[in-house]
């Protein structure tokens, strides 16, 4: 492990990104044998990108400017694709720029990766900082994901990925609507660390409840074949149980059908052409080096 590229999407939150740079610089100062580069994918921000000061422990910071806002998933995919084309690295670290992915846990990711040797490591969330409503909805999301996919999704974007795994997942069309599920679906051997979901550096989240719900469906949609097969089995089971469940049975069947329609729509909206041409939305780049 000699070279690491840190990738983070940013949308109109440059104050947080500036603070993130300082926090990362403090953490990585202990890793004298590793060279760090930082790529920020500017996801079509309305706010002007500020002048970035390069701290002592980061070799270079590069801003990739998306022409239009595309969302976290495509920004992350573009960041990975760009890094593979333009950087020599051993690992990628993916994280959010708002403080919810705590920079201090970069050390844990690196140390775990060194222990496991050439295995990608994800940050498993064991504690969250959101309110009770969000926590309840997140728990419901995990339960539904487990029931309909057979997969326990207990991590998000925050992770350290090997170059070989990066090359594998960037070929998958599903990466443009969910990185974490694509990683889980394609890479069978993943290490993990426990992490705490941090508090945002500045202001409330800009993510609406509707977008959070769509994001939840996007995570599940990566495993659509599992969903369709399990749903068919549930529908058959509910038919047999109809004499015992009464009107509950057809109501549940209708809900399952609607659920599958949503999954199908999400999984097909990101067509092959959009996947192949996702980097067309990249505009100019800005790079700060020593």
Wavefront OBJ file of the C-alpha trace (Angstrom):
o trace
v 0.000 0.000 0.000
v 1.975 2.984 -1.323
v -0.543 5.258 -3.033
v -4.111 6.046 -2.003
v -6.620 8.231 -3.835
v -9.433 9.668 -1.692
v -12.620 10.401 -3.659
v -15.511 12.492 -2.363
v -18.551 14.003 -4.115
v -19.390 17.625 -3.277
v -22.550 19.581 -3.998
v -22.758 23.193 -2.769
v -20.969 22.358 0.474
v -17.495 23.792 -0.014
v -17.160 24.903 3.606
v -17.485 21.269 4.647
v -15.035 20.163 1.972
v -12.465 22.721 3.142
v -12.820 21.475 6.714
v -12.619 17.868 5.495
v -9.256 18.599 3.837
v -7.846 19.842 7.144
v -9.234 16.856 9.065
v -7.875 14.355 6.543
v -4.475 16.059 6.614
v -4.272 15.570 10.398
v -5.178 11.873 10.216
v -2.879 10.859 7.361
v 0.146 12.598 8.876
v 0.929 9.357 10.740
v 1.239 7.356 7.499
v 4.612 8.487 6.248
v 4.947 5.527 3.870
v 1.776 6.357 1.904
v 1.233 9.040 -0.728
v -2.281 10.554 -0.710
v -4.164 12.299 -3.512
v -7.653 13.757 -3.113
v -10.299 13.976 -5.845
v -13.456 16.009 -5.256
v -16.236 15.401 -7.782
v -18.139 18.682 -8.031
v -21.672 17.442 -8.731
v -22.889 20.434 -10.709
v -22.771 22.855 -7.772
v -24.451 26.260 -8.105
v -21.880 27.775 -5.762
v -18.481 28.760 -7.096
v -15.604 26.478 -6.185
v -13.371 28.359 -3.729
v -9.607 28.568 -3.882
v -8.225 25.402 -2.324
v -5.091 25.436 -0.185
v -3.029 22.269 -0.371
v -1.989 20.953 3.062
v 1.367 19.364 3.757
v 0.357 15.681 3.767
v -1.724 15.564 0.578
v 0.233 15.323 -2.665
v -2.456 16.865 -4.877
v -6.111 17.892 -4.818
v -8.098 17.722 -8.034
v -11.641 19.017 -8.607
v -13.644 17.221 -11.307
v -16.486 19.492 -12.410
v -19.656 17.737 -13.552
v -21.598 19.751 -16.132
v -24.927 19.005 -14.434
v -26.048 17.625 -11.096
v -26.235 13.826 -11.357
v -26.270 12.671 -7.748
v -23.829 10.835 -5.490
v -23.802 7.515 -7.329
v -22.756 8.818 -10.746
v -20.293 11.244 -9.122
v -18.626 8.373 -7.279
v -18.584 6.223 -10.434
v -16.997 9.066 -12.413
v -14.435 9.598 -9.665
v -13.421 5.932 -9.718
v -13.291 5.844 -13.505
v -11.189 9.028 -13.618
v -8.771 7.738 -10.968
v -8.269 4.477 -12.857
v -7.412 6.416 -16.020
v -5.253 9.149 -14.544
v -3.664 7.998 -11.283
v -1.295 5.274 -10.180
v -2.691 3.900 -6.928
v -3.053 0.804 -4.796
v -6.310 1.735 -3.069
v -9.199 4.164 -3.258
v -10.953 5.593 -0.206
v -14.527 6.726 -0.852
v -16.194 9.080 1.611
v -18.737 11.892 1.878
v -17.460 15.432 2.335
v -19.989 16.668 4.908
v -18.441 15.149 8.044
v -20.812 12.197 8.387
v -17.981 9.911 7.273
v -15.492 10.673 10.024
v -11.908 11.224 8.779
v -10.451 9.694 11.968
v -11.688 6.307 10.777
v -9.413 6.471 7.733
v -6.718 5.075 10.052
v -8.921 2.084 10.896
v -9.602 1.406 7.211
v -5.902 1.515 6.329
v -4.820 -0.625 9.288
v -7.512 -3.219 8.565
v -6.519 -3.336 4.889
v -2.894 -3.894 5.867
v -3.952 -6.721 8.151
v -6.099 -8.450 5.505
v -3.733 -7.782 2.563
v -5.324 -6.921 -0.789
v -8.910 -7.042 0.504
v -11.349 -4.148 0.268
v -12.649 -2.850 3.602
v -16.022 -1.218 4.285
v -17.061 0.949 7.228
v -19.907 -0.871 8.966
v -22.214 1.533 10.769
v -22.745 0.564 14.405
v -24.006 3.931 15.642
v -25.815 6.792 13.926
v -26.245 10.441 14.841
v -29.627 11.106 13.180
v -32.969 11.559 14.941
v -35.475 8.818 15.828
v -37.543 9.115 12.626
v -34.558 8.642 10.330
v -33.190 5.850 12.536
v -36.544 4.022 12.342
v -36.726 4.401 8.554
v -33.132 3.214 8.197
v -33.896 0.113 10.300
v -36.976 -0.560 8.174
v -34.871 -0.206 5.034
v -32.324 -2.760 6.310
v -35.091 -5.230 7.169
v -36.774 -4.894 3.760
v -33.421 -5.239 2.005
v -32.643 -8.406 3.929
v -36.101 -9.920 3.288
v -36.213 -9.207 -0.439
v -32.530 -9.631 -1.355
v -31.059 -11.902 1.312
v -28.284 -9.300 1.772
v -27.528 -7.347 4.941
v -26.546 -3.858 3.806
v -24.957 -2.275 6.858
v -22.483 0.021 5.113
v -22.593 2.945 2.700
v -20.027 4.651 0.499
v -17.326 4.941 3.171
v -14.776 2.292 2.281
v -11.248 1.466 1.171
v -11.239 -0.394 -2.131
v -8.374 -2.223 -3.804
v -7.461 -1.286 -7.344
v -8.513 -4.702 -8.654
v -11.948 -4.416 -7.012
v -12.285 -0.884 -8.403
v -11.633 -2.252 -11.890
v -14.281 -4.934 -11.331
v -17.127 -2.763 -10.072
v -16.616 0.099 -12.544
v -17.653 -2.317 -15.296
v -21.048 -2.889 -13.655
v -23.996 -0.834 -14.882
v -25.547 -0.843 -11.390
v -22.750 1.377 -10.058
v -24.479 4.461 -11.477
v -27.378 4.059 -9.062
v -25.657 2.492 -6.050
v -21.966 1.968 -5.338
v -22.323 0.081 -2.019
v -24.763 -2.536 -3.327
v -22.668 -3.052 -6.461
v -19.621 -3.683 -4.293
v -21.582 -6.119 -2.108
v -23.007 -7.869 -5.162
v -19.741 -8.324 -7.081
v -17.043 -8.665 -4.382
v -17.581 -11.672 -2.139
v -14.647 -11.120 0.212
v -14.927 -7.822 2.096
v -13.299 -6.809 5.340
v -14.993 -4.340 7.659
v -14.440 -1.942 10.510
v -16.991 -0.525 12.934
v -17.743 3.143 12.409
v -19.905 5.851 13.909
v -21.961 8.021 11.609
v -20.692 11.507 12.378
v -22.488 14.835 12.523
v -22.458 17.209 9.579
v -19.846 19.944 9.725
v -22.242 22.688 8.646
v -26.029 22.912 8.458
v -28.705 20.273 7.945
v -28.670 17.623 5.256
v -29.929 18.728 1.838
v -31.282 15.230 1.207
v -35.102 15.236 1.219
v -37.182 12.355 2.575
v -38.296 11.504 -0.971
v -34.682 11.266 -2.159
v -33.840 9.061 0.813
v -36.696 6.714 -0.103
v -35.536 6.595 -3.746
v -32.007 5.907 -2.520
v -33.327 3.010 -0.437
v -35.019 1.505 -3.490
v -31.835 2.048 -5.527
v -29.837 0.007 -3.024
v -32.319 -2.852 -3.305
v -32.602 -2.554 -7.110
v -29.002 -3.730 -7.581
v -30.181 -7.180 -6.454
v -33.288 -7.129 -8.642
v -33.128 -10.794 -9.653
v -33.087 -11.807 -5.985
v -36.035 -9.465 -5.420
v -38.083 -10.892 -8.295
v -37.456 -14.520 -7.286
v -38.185 -13.952 -3.600
v -41.262 -11.873 -4.407
v -42.665 -14.670 -6.578
v -42.202 -17.103 -3.699
v -43.881 -14.668 -1.281
v -46.852 -14.277 -3.654
v -47.299 -18.046 -3.892
v -47.021 -18.387 -0.123
v -49.595 -15.659 0.449
v -51.986 -17.445 -1.932
v -51.750 -20.602 0.172
v -52.207 -18.602 3.363
v -55.230 -16.675 2.075
v -57.780 -18.809 4.027
v -55.955 -17.881 7.235
v -55.051 -14.265 6.480
v -58.263 -13.130 4.811
v -58.065 -9.653 3.216
v -54.530 -9.178 4.489
v -53.263 -11.627 1.868
v -54.377 -9.724 -1.297
v -53.302 -6.392 0.251
v -49.808 -7.755 0.848
v -49.730 -9.218 -2.653
v -50.622 -5.850 -4.186
v -47.909 -4.160 -2.084
v -45.336 -6.696 -3.267
v -46.317 -6.171 -6.911
v -46.041 -2.379 -6.539
v -42.691 -2.808 -4.793
v -41.401 -4.880 -7.719
v -42.641 -2.339 -10.275
v -40.666 0.399 -8.495
v -37.550 -1.799 -8.409
v -37.939 -2.526 -12.128
v -38.323 1.170 -13.003
v -35.247 2.165 -11.000
v -33.131 -0.653 -12.413
v -34.024 0.189 -16.021
v -33.890 4.001 -15.876
v -30.088 3.815 -15.919
v -29.773 2.286 -19.367
v -26.638 0.920 -20.970
v -26.030 4.056 -23.059
v -26.096 6.302 -19.977
v -23.661 3.976 -18.210
v -21.255 3.920 -21.132
v -21.364 7.688 -21.575
v -21.508 8.812 -17.947
v -18.153 10.618 -18.159
v -19.462 12.809 -20.983
v -21.014 14.898 -18.219
v -17.534 15.757 -16.924
v -16.408 19.289 -17.650
v -13.086 20.908 -16.818
v -10.801 19.959 -13.949
v -8.826 22.012 -11.443
v -5.704 20.648 -9.802
v -3.620 21.943 -6.899
v -0.184 20.389 -6.391
v 2.950 21.092 -4.381
l 1 2 3 4 5 6 7 8 9 10 11 12 13 14 15 16 17 18 19 20 21 22 23 24 25 26 27 28 29 30 31 32 33 34 35 36 37 38 39 40 41 42 43 44 45 46 47 48 49 50 51 52 53 54 55 56 57 58 59 60 61 62 63 64 65 66 67 68 69 70 71 72 73 74 75 76 77 78 79 80 81 82 83 84 85 86 87 88 89 90 91 92 93 94 95 96 97 98 99 100 101 102 103 104 105 106 107 108 109 110 111 112 113 114 115 116 117 118 119 120 121 122 123 124 125 126 127 128 129 130 131 132 133 134 135 136 137 138 139 140 141 142 143 144 145 146 147 148 149 150 151 152 153 154 155 156 157 158 159 160 161 162 163 164 165 166 167 168 169 170 171 172 173 174 175 176 177 178 179 180 181 182 183 184 185 186 187 188 189 190 191 192 193 194 195 196 197 198 199 200 201 202 203 204 205 206 207 208 209 210 211 212 213 214 215 216 217 218 219 220 221 222 223 224 225 226 227 228 229 230 231 232 233 234 235 236 237 238 239 240 241 242 243 244 245 246 247 248 249 250 251 252 253 254 255 256 257 258 259 260 261 262 263 264 265 266 267 268 269 270 271 272 273 274 275 276 277 278 279 280 281 282 283 284 285 286 287 288 289 290
